[in-house]
Amino acid sequence: DLQMALNTSFTGKDMLTTLLRSGNFGETAFDGQPTSLSALEVASDSGNEVYIDKIFYSFPVGEGFTVFVGGVVGQDDMLPMWPSAYVGDASETVLDVNTLNGAPVAYNKNTGPGAGINWESDGGFKVGLNYVAAKGNSGDPVDGGFLTDGAAGAGTVQIGYEAEQWGIAGIYSYIQDPGETGPYTTLYTGWAYGTDLNDNPNAVNAFGLSGFWRPADSGWIPSISLGWGYNQTSFDGKDNPGSLVKESQSWLAALQWDDLFAEGNSAGMAVGEPTFATELKDGKTPFDGNYAWEWWYKFQVTDNIAITPSMFYLSRPLGQFTKGKQFSQLGGVLRTTFNF
């Protein structure tokens, strides 16, 4: 997975960001498919061809406001804050789902044409509003467009507060087509979100509450990140079966030690349940759920090279589709990262 970020500023306060990307992970266990929780944050599968992954422009307006607009921009690029101390970088965390603040549907990273506006106070309060259309590259308003019924859009509002050592944020996302933009679910919940009956997609209202605390000094005391997500489906089709997911939840708890054993080295552990069904349309209780664990330690060999051995474990990635059988997944990654 190769990423090249080109940042251009015309005034010193604005920023034109272009991300070029190339990769060939499509035939491996880490292909980055949304229902493959074992995916590293290497969702690139371009057959080694370089493409424009993102391009967007941000600029200040007035006192404390920042405006974003882009032809290919992610929801996460426009949020005013990321309420976690467990974000790391490409040489640290393992499962992408464990970087989404315990609410992977609300923090859906929907990508496409989009726009947003943020406000930040001098006291630490932050508010953001953005919209991204996953199918905005299509001019057909039935199956594409911008702010249309077929745009597969996601609108997000985030309100948070961030101090030097801690932060907390609440988020709400309205997801027009969760089959397109609702990542990292159990296989059963992903199937239910992707079901489109009578040409009426089932929209999802996603909520999240996340926060973090980090120690004043690095070492043996870890930073702590916690998050929880709750999602409710809005059914438009009249003939939707009762087996579809009405409510789902998720949660995450993560620890990270910086400068552990040596300056520049770090370690981390995270556990949580990615999005799983908690109530079906017919009122029945589903037997869904999947615990996702990860452990890693990063050796900072030089200022530009890091080696990170890591392990991950998924207790029940098929969720309710396991149907009485036992199926789990244990994996390991030895990663070398070069930063220039």
FENUR-V449581 format. One record per residue. N is the residue number from 0. RES is the residue in one small letter. PHI is phi in degrees with one decimal (NA if undefined). NEAR is the number of other ideal C-beta (glycine too) atoms within 12 Angstrom. Layout:
BEGIN
((N/RES/PHI/NEAR) (N/RES/PHI/NEAR))
END
This chain:
BEGIN
((0/d/NA/30) (1/l/-114.7/23) (2/q/-126.6/28) (3/m/-126.6/20) (4/a/-99.1/22) (5/l/-111.7/18) (6/n/-113.4/18) (7/t/-125.5/16) (8/s/-120.5/15) (9/f/-97.6/12) (10/t/-121.6/12) (11/g/91.7/10) (12/k/-115.7/13) (13/d/-97.8/20) (14/m/-156.8/25) (15/l/-101.6/23) (16/t/-107.8/30) (17/t/-126.5/25) (18/l/-111.8/27) (19/l/-94.8/21) (20/r/-144.8/30) (21/s/-153.9/21) (22/g/-168.5/28) (23/n/-144.6/20) (24/f/-85.1/27) (25/g/-63.4/20) (26/e/-102.2/11) (27/t/-116.4/20) (28/a/-70.6/22) (29/f/-111.2/31) (30/d/-76.4/22) (31/g/80.1/31) (32/q/-65.6/24) (33/p/-57.5/36) (34/t/-93.7/32) (35/s/-99.1/34) (36/l/-68.0/47) (37/s/-78.5/38) (38/a/-67.4/37) (39/l/-71.4/39) (40/e/-79.6/34) (41/v/-135.6/32) (42/a/-75.4/27) (43/s/-78.4/31) (44/d/-145.0/24) (45/s/-110.3/22) (46/g/62.8/13) (47/n/72.4/15) (48/e/-89.8/15) (49/v/-80.4/18) (50/y/-139.4/21) (51/i/-84.1/24) (52/d/-81.1/33) (53/k/-149.0/34) (54/i/-154.1/30) (55/f/-155.1/38) (56/y/-128.0/29) (57/s/-128.6/34) (58/f/-155.0/23) (59/p/-78.6/21) (60/v/-138.8/16) (61/g/66.1/12) (62/e/-96.0/10) (63/g/86.4/20) (64/f/-99.6/22) (65/t/-132.6/31) (66/v/-107.6/27) (67/f/-122.0/38) (68/v/-152.5/28) (69/g/-161.7/34) (70/g/-77.5/24) (71/v/-140.2/28) (72/v/-137.5/38) (73/g/-97.1/32) (74/q/-53.7/45) (75/d/-67.3/38) (76/d/-70.7/36) (77/m/-110.0/38) (78/l/-73.2/44) (79/p/-71.7/36) (80/m/-154.5/34) (81/w/-119.7/33) (82/p/-78.7/44) (83/s/-155.6/42) (84/a/-101.5/39) (85/y/-114.2/44) (86/v/-88.6/32) (87/g/56.2/36) (88/d/-144.6/20) (89/a/-64.1/25) (90/s/-100.4/34) (91/e/-121.4/43) (92/t/-59.2/40) (93/v/-103.2/42) (94/l/-88.4/46) (95/d/-59.2/37) (96/v/-62.3/52) (97/n/-81.8/49) (98/t/-104.5/41) (99/l/-104.2/48) (100/n/61.2/50) (101/g/74.5/42) (102/a/-136.1/47) (103/p/-67.4/53) (104/v/-81.4/51) (105/a/-67.0/48) (106/y/-94.2/51) (107/n/-84.4/49) (108/k/55.2/40) (109/n/-54.2/45) (110/t/-128.9/37) (111/g/161.7/39) (112/p/-60.2/35) (113/g/-162.7/44) (114/a/-153.9/31) (115/g/-163.4/35) (116/i/-144.3/29) (117/n/-121.9/32) (118/w/-132.3/25) (119/e/-129.6/25) (120/s/-92.7/17) (121/d/-68.5/9) (122/g/-88.6/10) (123/g/110.7/20) (124/f/-76.3/22) (125/k/-139.6/32) (126/v/-135.8/28) (127/g/-138.9/38) (128/l/-138.3/29) (129/n/-149.2/43) (130/y/-142.3/35) (131/v/-134.5/45) (132/a/-105.5/39) (133/a/-62.4/39) (134/k/-106.3/33) (135/g/-69.7/34) (136/n/-75.1/21) (137/s/-98.8/19) (138/g/-84.6/16) (139/d/-82.6/15) (140/p/-66.8/17) (141/v/-75.3/14) (142/d/-131.7/22) (143/g/163.3/25) (144/g/90.1/23) (145/f/-128.1/28) (146/l/60.8/22) (147/t/-114.8/23) (148/d/-67.5/22) (149/g/-102.7/26) (150/a/-78.3/35) (151/a/51.4/41) (152/g/-84.1/38) (153/a/-135.9/46) (154/g/-103.7/34) (155/t/-131.5/44) (156/v/-125.2/31) (157/q/-129.1/42) (158/i/-129.1/29) (159/g/-152.8/33) (160/y/-137.7/24) (161/e/-133.9/30) (162/a/-108.1/19) (163/e/-66.3/13) (164/q/-113.5/18) (165/w/-150.8/25) (166/g/-164.2/33) (167/i/-148.0/29) (168/a/-150.6/39) (169/g/-109.6/31) (170/i/-140.9/46) (171/y/-132.9/30) (172/s/-129.5/44) (173/y/-99.4/33) (174/i/-109.8/43) (175/q/-69.0/41) (176/d/-138.0/36) (177/p/-64.4/45) (178/g/-64.5/32) (179/e/-94.4/34) (180/t/-124.3/45) (181/g/-96.1/49) (182/p/-86.5/47) (183/y/58.2/49) (184/t/-114.7/47) (185/t/-65.5/44) (186/l/-60.7/34) (187/y/-66.2/34) (188/t/-66.9/49) (189/g/-62.1/37) (190/w/-63.4/28) (191/a/-66.0/41) (192/y/-67.4/42) (193/g/-85.5/27) (194/t/-73.2/29) (195/d/-124.4/26) (196/l/-102.9/20) (197/n/57.0/14) (198/d/57.9/16) (199/n/-118.4/21) (200/p/-65.9/34) (201/n/-96.3/36) (202/a/-73.2/32) (203/v/-127.4/45) (204/n/-97.8/30) (205/a/-114.2/47) (206/f/-120.4/33) (207/g/-147.6/41) (208/l/-134.4/28) (209/s/-140.8/45) (210/g/-160.4/35) (211/f/-150.3/35) (212/w/-141.8/26) (213/r/-127.6/29) (214/p/-69.9/21) (215/a/-67.8/13) (216/d/-121.7/13) (217/s/-75.9/23) (218/g/141.2/20) (219/w/-79.5/14) (220/i/-89.0/19) (221/p/-85.4/27) (222/s/-76.9/36) (223/i/-124.3/28) (224/s/-127.7/39) (225/l/-131.6/31) (226/g/-158.5/45) (227/w/-145.0/34) (228/g/-130.1/43) (229/y/-135.4/31) (230/n/-131.9/43) (231/q/-128.2/28) (232/t/-88.1/38) (233/s/-105.8/25) (234/f/-88.2/30) (235/d/-101.2/21) (236/g/-77.7/19) (237/k/-79.4/10) (238/d/-106.7/15) (239/n/-63.7/24) (240/p/-71.6/20) (241/g/-67.6/16) (242/s/-79.1/23) (243/l/-73.6/37) (244/v/-81.5/45) (245/k/-90.0/31) (246/e/-134.3/32) (247/s/-143.7/47) (248/q/-140.8/36) (249/s/-159.7/46) (250/w/-158.8/34) (251/l/-154.6/43) (252/a/-133.7/31) (253/a/-139.7/44) (254/l/-123.7/33) (255/q/-141.9/39) (256/w/-108.0/31) (257/d/-97.4/30) (258/d/55.5/21) (259/l/-83.6/26) (260/f/71.4/17) (261/a/-156.1/17) (262/e/-63.9/13) (263/g/96.1/21) (264/n/-83.5/26) (265/s/-151.9/34) (266/a/-138.7/34) (267/g/-153.9/40) (268/m/-145.2/33) (269/a/-140.3/45) (270/v/-143.6/29) (271/g/-176.1/41) (272/e/-119.5/38) (273/p/-60.0/53) (274/t/-48.4/51) (275/f/-136.4/45) (276/a/-71.5/38) (277/t/-119.4/30) (278/e/-154.8/25) (279/l/-98.0/26) (280/k/-62.1/25) (281/d/-86.3/15) (282/g/88.3/13) (283/k/-75.2/19) (284/t/-92.6/16) (285/p/-77.7/31) (286/f/-111.6/20) (287/d/-102.8/37) (288/g/125.1/32) (289/n/-164.3/41) (290/y/-86.1/30) (291/a/-119.0/48) (292/w/-110.8/33) (293/e/-152.3/43) (294/w/-138.9/30) (295/w/-156.8/38) (296/y/-141.0/31) (297/k/-102.8/36) (298/f/-95.4/26) (299/q/-87.2/27) (300/v/-68.2/18) (301/t/-135.6/15) (302/d/-63.1/11) (303/n/-115.2/13) (304/i/-127.2/18) (305/a/-133.2/28) (306/i/-119.6/22) (307/t/-129.8/32) (308/p/-78.1/22) (309/s/-152.8/35) (310/m/-135.8/25) (311/f/-143.1/37) (312/y/-141.6/26) (313/l/-115.8/37) (314/s/-76.7/25) (315/r/-161.4/29) (316/p/-63.5/40) (317/l/-81.9/30) (318/g/60.5/37) (319/q/-63.3/32) (320/f/-68.8/27) (321/t/-63.3/24) (322/k/50.8/15) (323/g/84.3/10) (324/k/-85.8/11) (325/q/-112.3/11) (326/f/-147.8/19) (327/s/-138.3/20) (328/q/-141.4/28) (329/l/-122.9/18) (330/g/-143.6/26) (331/g/-140.7/20) (332/v/-136.7/32) (333/l/-112.7/19) (334/r/-114.7/29) (335/t/-117.4/19) (336/t/-121.6/31) (337/f/-112.7/17) (338/n/-118.4/18) (339/f/-120.7/11))
END
